[in-house]
């Protein structure tokens, strides 16, 4: 028995179909979640985050581990 006979008997095409159905279900769930009005307050708050200076991230000092790695070069 050859390897091609074994692989063709496994019917691997069904795995691709199952993966496609799972991906489409996840995509639809995310799309429905985005379009629901119950999340409108959270989306409105997130929409203004880049414009509010008090919520903007401040530049941080480099991480101690990266500073020691840079000194070793």
N, C-alpha and C positions, 0 to 999 in steps of 0.2 A: 504494500500500500504506500503510495507516494504522499508527500506532504500536501500537495495541491488537492488530492482527494479528501484528506482530512479537513482542510480549511473550507472546502466547498460544502462539506457535509455539516459544518457548524452553523451555517446560515447566519453569518455575522451582519447581514443587512438589517436585521430586525433591531440590532443595538443602535444603529444610526437613526432609525425611525423613532425609537423610544427616546433617544437624546433630543431629537428635534421636537417631539411633543412636550417634553419637560421644559425645554428652552422657551417654547411658545407660551406655555402656561405661566412661567416665571415672568416673561415679558408682558403678558396681559395683566398679571397681578400688579406689577409695578406701574403699568400705565393706568389702571383703574385707581390705584392708590394716589397717583399724581393728580388725577382729574376730580377726585372727590372734594366736595366743598367743606368737609369737616376739618380738613387740614389747611384751610385758607388762612387762619391766623398765623400758623407756623410759617407758611410760605411768605406771607406779607412781612413778618419779622425778619426772615432770612433775606428778603429782597433788599432791605435797607441796611443790612450789616456792613457792606463795603463803604457806605456813605457816612456812617456814624463814627466820629473820631474817638470817642471814649471807648468804643468797643474794638477799635482796630488793634491788631497785635503790635507789640513793641519789639524792636530788634533785640534779640537775646545774645548774651555772650556765647562764645563757642562752647560746645560740650567739652568737659574736661578730658574725656577719652580721645576726642579728635585732636585736641591741642597736644597731647602727649604723642600721638601717632605722627603728627606733623613734625615734631622735634626729632623723631628718630630717623627721618629720611636723610 
